[in-house]
């Protein structure tokens, strides 16, 4: 960018504030317009704005695994013919998506005839038509087992919704009316973002807006490079496992810091497998982006420029760069968490619970999905927080009042799992206990991790306590599914975080 096109620092900060506010407003519209508890209560949804070239310009502080992978969704439609009032929909993990319940809606934004950007929203829908209610099966083998696959498709043209397409998609999912309501909430969120971007272009001029977005990317890159330069050059390695039904799957990382750049090389990771812990590359990138922000500068503007100093290598066909039609339901939620763990562990961090503790319940009348918080790893100067979502998840919980009001479930216990955090100079955070009782016949599906292996500590800190899943007091495998009869009780005890430092040496 030429010096003559640069915005002055005050104007740039005003523009950044306006973009952040627009993304936050998009999120508020989506949450308040949605019908499912999954979005309106748990807020399992994310929003972002992109420039005309499809580069992320700003995001709300929503779900890390959504946001880091969303640029791939915009890239999937970038080359299409776009007009004002159009909207695109997709969920295909191998064409810009993450896993099938996460449906993305993308809206191009225009100032007059000039395209100035895109507004995008991604939300985890309570069902997308899999055999297992809730579309999070623990035992899926191919993508087709996980629900309706939507390649990049035009949902609206010139402001007119494709009613036939919408009916066809939602008609293959449980509770079609709720699915349509949530999709309309995403469209409303995108319209809000588009309107705010248009207002900025009217106020600043389209050219100045584009120049400001480019300068933001450059600024984020400079800040990230400056923090990387403070890290000692050299290679750091880490290894970990994922707890598949038929045994552990190894994942490996070589992290190389050279000057102002970072290379994350996952060569040595297990090949994609026949279960659903496979990860599309977009999700692996998302976890790497998150970890880089944690290590470098969490306050850097959340845009594409922050990731320019990062190179990610994951061999084609491995667990972290799976090929279609691999099943990926658990890859988005659990494998992404392990990728973040690998990076953070390589740089000496005590690790958090390392799982989203995915619980899905349902039948033909309802679907309920929950991710449960746990313990975060301790830091060099503080204990780890307890009962929080860690790493790639950032949702709320479903309040017990809402759970009992909307679903045929009774809450038996929701408490802190005391002393589950690892000991150390600073203790890891504690997990939680959540136990529910079925009031009618329903299916359950559990996709969890850190049941066989404890979250590691750092610098002499002890690992956290592993999690447990129990049905009527009998322990279940990390990945399990089955049927609950009325009166059955399902109990989840989530892992604690690793401690930091040798105990007694604070």
C-alpha positions, 0 to 999 in steps of 0.5 A, a space after each residue: 500500500 502506498 504511503 498516500 493511501 494510509 489512514 491516520 492512526 485515529 481513523 484506523 482505530 475508529 474503523 477497527 472499532 466499527 468492524 468489531 462492533 459490527 461483528 458483535 452486533 451480527 452475533 447478537 442478532 443471530 443469538 436473539 433470533 435463533 430458536 434452538 437452545 444450541 444457539 440461543 442458550 449455548 451460543 454455539 455460533 460465530 460471525 465475521 467480516 471479510 474484505 473483497 478478496 476473501 481475507 478475514 477483516 474482523 471477527 467477534 470473539 466467539 468460537 475459535 474452531 469456527 472462526 479460524 476455519 471460516 476463511 476456507 468457507 469464504 474461499 470456497 465461494 470467492 470465485 463465483 458470480 456475486 450480486 447484491 442480495 445473494 447468499 451462499 450456504 455450505 457445510 461440506 468439510 472438504 469444501 470450506 466446512 468443518 463438520 456437518 452440524 456447522 452450517 455456514 452462510 456467506 453474503 457478499 457486500 456491495 457499495 453500489 456495484 463494487 464488491 467491498 467484502 463478505 459477511 459470514 456466520 457459522 452455527 452448530 445446528 441441533 440436527 442435520 439428518 444423520 441416523 443418530 439424533 443430533 448428528 454427532 454419532 460416536 461411531 460414524 465411518 464415512 461423511 454420509 453417516 453424519 448427515 446432509 452434506 451441503 456443497 457451496 450452494 446459492 441460497 438466495 439470489 438478488 434478495 430472493 430466498 430459494 424456497 425449494 432449496 431451503 425446503 429440500 435441505 431442512 426436510 431431510 433434517 429433524 425439526 425442519 421448522 427449527 432448522 429453517 428458523 436458525 438458518 433465517 437467523 444466520 441470514 439476518 445476522 449477515 444482513 446486519 453485517 452487510 448493512 454496517 459494512 455498507 455504512 462504513 463505505 458510505 462514510 469513508 469511501 470504498 477505497 479508504 475502507 479497503 485501504 484501512 482493511 489492508 493496513 489492519 492486516 499489515 498492522 496485525 502481521 507486524 505485531 505478531 512478528 514482533 512477538 515471535 521475534 522474542 521467542 528463542 529460535 530453534 525446534 520444539 517437538 511434542 507428541 500426544 494421542 487421540 482415544 479412538 474406539 480401537 486404540 490410541 492414534 498418535 499425533 506429532 508436531 515439530 515447531 520451528 521458530 526462525 526469526 519472525 516466522 513459525 513453522 508447524 510441521 505435523 509429519 509423523 501423525 497417524 494416517 486418517 482412520 476408519 472412525 470420525 477423528 479425522 480432521 479437514 485441513 481447515 480445522 487443523 489450520 484453525 487450531 494452529 491460528 488459535 494457538 499462535 494467538 495464545 503464544 504471541 499476542 491475544 490482543 492482536 486484531 483478529 484478522 488474516 494478517 496475524 497468521 502471515 508469519 505462520 506456515 503449517 504442514 500436514 501430510 495429505 491423507 494424515 489424520 490432520 489433513 484427511 481426504 473425502 469422504 472421511 468421517 469428521 464429526 469428532 475431528 472438528 471438536 476433539 482433534 482440533 483440541 489436540 492440535 492446540 494442545 500439541 502446539 501449546 505443549 511444545 511451547 511449554 504450556 500446561 494443558 487444559 482438559 483437551 476435550 469438549 466433552 460432547 454429549 448428544 441426546 435425542 429421538 424423533 421429537 427432540 435433539 439436545 447437544 452440549 459441550 461441557 467445560 472443565 479445567 484449564 492448565 495453570 500458568 507460570 503466575 496463576 492457577 488455571 481457571 475451573 469449569 471453563 471451556 478450553 481452547 477451541 470451544 468458547 460456548 456457554 452451557 445450557 442453563 439447567 432451567 432451560 434444559 428441564 423446560 425444553 427437553 425430557 430431562 431432569 438435572 441430577 447434579 451440576 457441580 465442580 469436580 473438586 481437586 481434579 486439577 493437577 498439583 503444582 506451584 500453581 494448580 490446574 483448574 477443576 473439571 465439572 460433574 454433570 448428571 442428567 436423568 432421562 424422562 423418556 426413551 432416547 438415544 445418547 452419543 458421547 464423543 469425549 477425550 482425556 479419559 485414558 490419558 491425563 492432561 499434562 502439566 508443565 515445569 514439574 506440575 502434575 497432570 490433571 485427573 482424567 474424565 469419566 463417563 458413566 451410565 447408571 454408575 457403569 463406566 463407558 468408553 470415551 466414544 459411546 452411544 446407546 439408548 436411555 430408558 426412562 429413569 436412566 442416569 448419564 453422568 459426565 465428569 470432565 478432566 482437570 487441567 495440568 499444574 505448572 511448576 513443582 509443588 511448594 515452589 510458588 
